[in-house]
Amino acid sequence: MKNYFEVIAKCGHVGRNKYIPIKFAVKAESGKDAAAMVRRFPRVKHDHKYAILSVTKIDYARYLEINAINDNNPYLKCKSKYEQRLIVGLEQQLEEDDHSKKVKYKKERCVKYKIRKNYLKILSDIDEMLECLAG
């Protein structure tokens, strides 16, 4: 039996580290299927692990309401960057995304590397000294 789901997804093409959360209404067997369907929709950030923000089961009236809203959404209808820049109020819908922020490693990892590097250098110096004494 098919159910109706409201899926909120991160939509892109609005700048680096930014997204617009958009509600999509889909008909699917389960919430997992609904999320998989929406992930393949145009404008949804396909490469993000957490592109799907939420999945909620809804009734048919809410399904029709969300589809009507999306039919009138200029962001989902634009075909170029130029058209997208003409949309009034798009900047207010943008949210920050931490997807591509760099992760800083702890200093102890660097310290272990330096200790190991110095240890290997000392071993190679000892080998050179032994060769000189033997030769």
C-alpha positions as CSV (number, residue, x, y, z in Angstrom):
1,M,0.0,0.0,0.0
2,K,1.3,3.4,-1.0
3,N,1.6,6.1,1.7
4,Y,2.2,9.9,1.4
5,F,5.4,11.4,2.8
6,E,6.7,14.9,3.4
7,V,10.5,14.9,2.8
8,I,12.6,17.9,3.6
9,A,15.8,17.9,1.6
10,K,18.9,20.2,1.2
11,C,18.7,21.8,-2.2
12,G,21.8,23.4,-3.8
13,H,23.2,25.6,-6.5
14,V,23.0,28.6,-4.2
15,G,26.7,29.0,-3.2
16,R,29.4,27.2,-1.4
17,N,28.5,25.9,2.1
18,K,24.9,26.9,1.7
19,Y,21.6,25.2,1.0
20,I,17.8,25.8,0.9
21,P,15.6,23.3,2.8
22,I,12.7,22.4,0.5
23,K,9.7,20.2,1.3
24,F,8.8,17.6,-1.2
25,A,5.6,15.4,-1.2
26,V,6.0,11.9,-2.5
27,K,4.1,8.7,-2.7
28,A,6.1,5.6,-1.6
29,E,5.9,2.3,0.3
30,S,8.0,3.5,3.2
31,G,9.9,6.5,4.5
32,K,13.2,5.0,3.3
33,D,11.9,4.7,-0.2
34,A,10.5,8.2,-0.1
35,A,14.0,9.6,1.0
36,A,15.7,7.6,-1.8
37,M,13.2,9.1,-4.4
38,V,13.8,12.6,-3.2
39,R,17.6,12.2,-3.2
40,R,17.4,11.7,-7.0
41,F,15.3,14.9,-7.6
42,P,16.9,17.8,-9.4
43,R,18.5,20.5,-7.2
44,V,18.8,18.1,-4.2
45,K,22.4,17.8,-3.0
46,H,23.1,14.3,-4.2
47,D,26.6,14.0,-2.8
48,H,25.8,14.9,0.7
49,K,25.5,12.1,3.3
50,Y,22.8,14.1,5.2
51,A,20.9,15.6,2.3
52,I,17.6,14.4,3.7
53,L,16.7,16.4,6.8
54,S,13.5,14.7,7.7
55,V,10.8,12.3,6.5
56,T,7.2,12.5,7.8
57,K,4.1,10.6,6.9
58,I,1.2,12.9,5.8
59,D,-2.3,12.7,4.5
60,Y,-3.5,13.3,0.9
61,A,-4.7,16.9,1.6
62,R,-1.2,17.9,2.9
63,Y,0.3,16.0,-0.1
64,L,-1.7,18.2,-2.5
65,E,-0.9,21.4,-0.5
66,I,2.9,20.8,-0.7
67,N,2.7,20.0,-4.5
68,A,0.8,23.2,-5.0
69,I,3.4,25.2,-3.1
70,N,6.3,23.6,-5.1
71,D,4.5,24.3,-8.4
72,N,4.6,28.0,-7.5
73,N,8.1,28.0,-6.1
74,P,10.3,30.1,-8.5
75,Y,13.5,28.4,-7.2
76,L,12.3,25.0,-8.4
77,K,11.3,26.5,-11.8
78,C,14.3,28.5,-12.8
79,K,16.6,27.2,-15.5
80,S,19.7,29.3,-15.2
81,K,21.9,31.3,-12.7
82,Y,20.5,34.5,-14.2
83,E,16.9,33.5,-13.5
84,Q,17.9,32.4,-10.0
85,R,19.5,35.7,-9.2
86,L,16.2,37.5,-10.1
87,I,14.3,35.6,-7.4
88,V,13.3,38.0,-4.6
89,G,14.0,36.8,-1.1
90,L,16.2,33.8,-2.0
91,E,19.0,35.0,0.3
92,Q,16.7,34.8,3.4
93,Q,16.0,31.1,2.7
94,L,19.7,30.2,2.7
95,E,21.1,28.2,5.5
96,E,24.8,27.4,6.4
97,D,26.0,23.8,5.6
98,D,28.9,22.2,7.4
99,H,29.3,19.5,4.8
100,S,32.7,20.6,3.3
101,K,34.3,22.2,6.3
102,K,37.8,21.0,7.0
103,V,38.4,18.8,10.1
104,K,41.4,19.7,12.2
105,Y,43.3,16.8,13.6
106,K,44.6,16.6,17.1
107,K,48.1,17.6,17.7
108,E,49.1,14.3,19.3
109,R,48.9,12.7,15.8
110,C,51.5,15.2,14.5
111,V,53.7,14.7,17.6
112,K,53.6,10.9,17.1
113,Y,54.6,11.4,13.4
114,K,57.5,13.7,14.4
115,I,58.8,11.3,17.1
116,R,58.7,8.4,14.6
117,K,60.5,10.5,12.0
118,N,63.2,11.5,14.4
119,Y,63.6,7.9,15.6
120,L,64.1,6.6,12.0
121,K,66.6,9.4,11.4
122,I,68.6,8.4,14.5
123,L,68.6,4.8,13.3
124,S,69.9,5.7,9.8
125,D,72.6,7.9,11.4
126,I,73.7,4.9,13.6
127,D,73.8,2.7,10.5
128,E,76.0,5.2,8.7
129,M,78.4,5.4,11.7
130,L,78.6,1.6,11.9
131,E,79.4,1.5,8.2
132,C,82.2,4.1,8.6
133,L,83.7,2.2,11.5
134,A,83.5,-1.1,9.6
135,G,84.9,0.3,6.4
